[in-house]
Amino acid sequence: MALDQVLVSTVIFASLYSLMSIGLTLTYMTTKVPNFAHGTFITLGIYMGYTAFHFWGLSPYISSPFSFLLGGAVAVGMYLLVLRPLSARGVSLVGLMIATFAVDTIFLGIVNVYAGILANTYHVGNSLTIIYFIADFTIDGIKGLFVAAPAFLAALAVGLYLLLMRTKFGVAMRAAVENADLAGILGINVQRVYVVSWFLAGGLGGVAGSFLPMIAAGSPSTGSQLIVAIFAGSIVGGLNSIFGAIVGGSVVGIAGGLLPTELAMVFGSWVTSYSSVMPVLVMVVALLFVPKGLTTVNWRRLLRTEKKVERASV
């Protein structure tokens, strides 16, 4: 069975962008601070996956729990050691945003040092450009990630729905996000909810990062380079909706995969040089029509209105 490689890559990137956007949305919902260090969790996942593959021969599918734990631990540390103390001291939103930039810069340096150790001490020559296509399996010539990434995303969506809608913790989480002060008065441990949310956010970023080098090259700066596209996915879906992040991430991933190819067929191959601009373009267009995100649109009402217009025109 042969599938177009553009389609395969598009589906994979849409799934990975959704994973990344879910994490960013989780951190925003708790602290209301745009976390520009979210890409750090992705980069750590890349190098955790690469370390496990290079030294222990573990596929990213097997080592992804380690990437999840590493990303989650760093995310919790960032919240507890940086953002929560600064918030308690009354630091402004701008100050907190700058703090996330600082954390990202610090970890960029740390990962560069680690890549240097891999190259100089362990003689891993490509430690600054991580690619392990061979770590993936194939099904009739199709990359395994084409099946695994959407399947993981679907399972995650079901799991998040059950967590948020069918458990006491989910009720507590939704209450804490909606009104933290009132939730605290009602006896909900708001800080525990926030810690779990940040752990999930960092973990999902780590898993997405560990899968990424099976489809595209990764480096110490990959997370920082992807942060704009991740924000685009979260914003397009609606920054206050986890399931909106899935929709927005998918839209951005599909647009980033298909638009450059389609436009290149019309205007020439030079268009592909601007593929990194596509997520921003999608975000701008979406915000012009739905400023609060796609999940805020009442689609049923819109469809009913369209049907009424059609009947009136007839």
Long-range contacts (C-beta under 8 A, 24 or more apart in sequence): 1-140, 1-141, 1-142, 2-141, 3-142, 3-146, 6-257, 6-258, 6-261, 8-142, 8-143, 8-146, 9-215, 9-257, 10-253, 10-254, 10-256, 10-257, 10-258, 11-146, 11-149, 11-150, 11-257, 12-143, 12-145, 12-146, 12-149, 12-215, 13-215, 13-216, 13-253, 13-256, 13-257, 14-249, 14-250, 14-251, 14-252, 14-253, 14-254, 14-257, 15-149, 15-150, 15-152, 15-153, 15-250, 15-253, 16-149, 16-208, 16-211, 16-212, 16-215, 16-253, 17-229, 17-230, 17-233, 17-249, 17-250, 17-252, 17-253, 17-256, 18-153, 18-233, 18-245, 18-246, 18-248, 18-249, 18-250, 18-253, 19-152, 19-153, 19-156, 19-204, 19-205, 19-207, 19-208, 19-249, 20-204, 20-205, 20-208, 20-226, 20-230, 20-233, 20-249, 21-230, 21-233, 21-234, 21-237, 21-245, 21-246, 21-248, 21-249, 21-252, 22-156, 22-160, 22-201, 22-204, 22-242, 22-245, 22-246, 22-249, 23-75, 23-200, 23-201, 23-202, 23-203, 23-204, 23-205, 23-208, 24-201, 24-230, 24-231, 24-233, 24-234, 24-245, 25-234, 25-237, 25-239, 25-240, 25-241, 25-242, 25-244, 25-245, 26-197, 26-198, 26-200, 26-201, 26-204, 26-242, 27-75, 27-79, 27-197, 27-198, 27-201, 28-234, 28-239, 28-240, 29-177, 29-197, 29-239, 29-240, 29-242, 30-176, 30-177, 30-193, 30-194, 30-197, 30-198, 31-79, 31-83, 31-87, 31-96, 31-194, 32-93, 33-83, 33-93, 33-96, 33-97, 33-100, 34-97, 34-100, 34-231, 35-100, 36-97, 36-100, 36-101, 36-104, 36-227, 37-78, 37-100, 37-101, 37-103, 37-104, 37-107, 38-201, 38-205, 38-223, 38-227, 38-230, 39-104, 39-205, 39-222, 39-223, 39-224, 39-225, 39-226, 39-227, 39-230, 40-74, 40-103, 40-104, 40-107, 40-108, 40-205, 40-223, 41-71, 41-74, 41-75, 41-201, 41-202, 41-203, 41-204, 41-205, 41-206, 41-209, 41-223, 42-71, 42-205, 42-206, 42-208, 42-209, 42-212, 42-222, 42-223, 42-226, 43-107, 43-108, 43-111, 43-209, 43-218, 43-220, 43-221, 43-222, 43-223, 43-224, 44-70, 44-71, 44-74, 44-107, 44-111, 44-205, 44-206, 44-209, 45-70, 45-71, 45-205, 45-206, 45-207, 45-208, 45-209, 45-210, 45-212, 46-130, 46-209, 46-210, 46-212, 46-213, 46-218, 46-219, 46-222, 46-223, 47-111, 47-114, 47-115, 47-130, 47-220, 48-206, 48-209, 48-210, 49-132, 49-209, 49-210, 49-211, 49-213, 50-127, 50-130, 50-132, 50-213, 50-218, 53-132, 53-135, 54-124, 54-132, 59-135, 59-136, 59-137, 60-132, 60-135, 60-210, 60-211, 60-213, 60-214, 61-144, 61-148, 63-210, 64-206, 64-207, 64-210, 64-211, 67-203, 67-206, 67-207, 67-209, 67-210, 68-203, 68-204, 68-206, 68-207, 69-203, 69-206, 70-206, 71-202, 71-203, 71-204, 71-205, 71-206, 71-207, 71-209, 72-198, 72-199, 72-200, 72-201, 72-202, 72-203, 72-206, 73-199, 73-202, 74-107, 74-202, 75-198, 75-199, 75-201, 75-202, 75-203, 75-205, 76-195, 76-198, 76-199, 76-202, 78-103, 78-198, 78-202, 79-194, 79-195, 79-198, 80-195, 84-191, 84-194, 104-223, 104-224, 104-227, 108-220, 108-221, 108-224, 111-220, 112-220, 115-219, 115-220, 128-219, 128-220, 129-217, 129-218, 129-219, 130-213, 130-217, 130-218, 130-219, 131-213, 131-216, 131-217, 131-218, 132-213, 132-214, 133-214, 133-215, 135-213, 135-214, 136-214, 143-214, 143-215, 145-211, 145-214, 145-215, 148-211, 149-211, 152-207, 153-246, 156-204, 157-243, 157-246, 160-242, 160-243, 161-243, 164-242, 169-193, 169-196, 173-197, 177-240, 225-276, 228-276, 228-279, 228-280, 229-256, 229-276, 229-279, 229-280, 231-283, 232-279, 232-280, 232-282, 232-283, 233-279, 235-283, 235-286, 235-287, 235-293, 236-282, 236-283, 236-286, 236-287, 236-293, 236-294, 237-293, 237-294, 237-295, 238-292, 238-293, 238-294, 238-295, 238-296, 239-293, 240-293, 241-293, 241-295, 243-295, 244-293, 244-294, 244-295, 247-294, 247-295, 248-293, 248-294, 251-282, 251-286, 251-294, 252-278, 252-279, 252-282, 252-283, 255-279, 255-281, 255-282, 256-282
